[in-house]
Amino acid sequence: MGHPVRHPVARVLSSVLLVLVLAVCSQDRASGDAPAATAAQRQAADSGASVATPVHMALVKRGGLAVTVSGPGRTDALDVQKVRAPFAGTLQSLRVVIGDRVQGGEEIGAVVSQTSQAALAGAMVMQREAKTAMQRSDAARAIQLAKQGLVQTALLAPRAGVVISRGASQGDLLSPGDSIISIASASSIVFIAHITQSDLSRIRPGQQAVIDAPGRSGGANGVVHGLLPADTSTLSVPVRIDLRPTGAAVPIGLFGTAHIVVGEQTNASIVPAAAILRDDVNGTSRVAVVDGGGRVHWTLVSVGVQQGDSVQIVSPLLAAGTRVIVSGQVGLPDSSHVVESTKDSSAITPERSAPVVP
């Protein structure tokens, strides 16, 4: 008995039914997996997992900080010597300019007497106007005699120091006693700091001081010598600070700020200045403290003295080793999860470092 022959339409219907069955099976499998994925997501959300914010942190330290009183001022010279013209004449030469250092007895220029200079100038005029051999001979003899009688005096530095001003230039006519240059004795250069009257009770002779001047690397060291007459126009008192001798010349009139050490705060809780965020409106300061689980806790703090980049936290008492955020803390909500950043912290500018004063 032979196999029945299917009609072409029947074959097409069979293929369509097969495709529909496969599609329904695939949809059932997909719908069966969906609840499992949604449950995993809900479990992750319920566990409180969050992405940690990278920040830079530092540790609270215990140590001592210097208590300072600061005030603006400038360098000045207590001993200034002037080199003057010994007689009426012409400044023939001057070898120094403002800022040059000179040694005691060093020749710095020369002055020619006006009378002898005039005699030489007259003899040279005779030579230019000579017509005959006799006149030329007389003029040559007059020039020779004028040169022999030329009165020239060397100018010598009275002592070692720094040239701080010039009153004449080469070729100028001078009268007796005219100031040519002024030399400040190298050992007499001091810094005069203006300290407010409210801080004077803490200033004592012999206290150490550091002078910071814009544009100069490092600070100059000095010692408080004493108080000068008060400046009634600024309600401050000038304080003389004797500078310690160094190899580099200190110019006169250099502006800067003196930081005088008047005491020391021992066993203080110290954090970097970048860790403190200050609210200028409310006058409060905050520190982002990080607990052992990496959570942020914003803490209101009272600050004390500051020495360089180190600031004292007066209250609350932060234990040594406590982690505080020094970069990346601005805008972080309380209880945020943070982690130490792998970026180089030296290349990051602090977002806001509040100035702190004693």
Salt bridges, closest charged atoms under 4 A:
ASP79 OD2 - ARG159 NH1 2.30
GLU107 OE2 - ARG95 NH2 3.47
ASP138 OD1 - ARG141 NH1 3.15
ASP199 OD1 - ARG202 NH2 3.38
ASP212 OD2 - HIS259 NE2 3.05
ASP242 OD2 - HIS225 ND1 3.09
ASP242 OD1 - ARG240 NE 2.75
ASP280 OD2 - ARG352 NH2 3.19
ASP291 OD2 - HIS297 NE2 2.74
GLU340 OE2 - HIS56 ND1 3.39
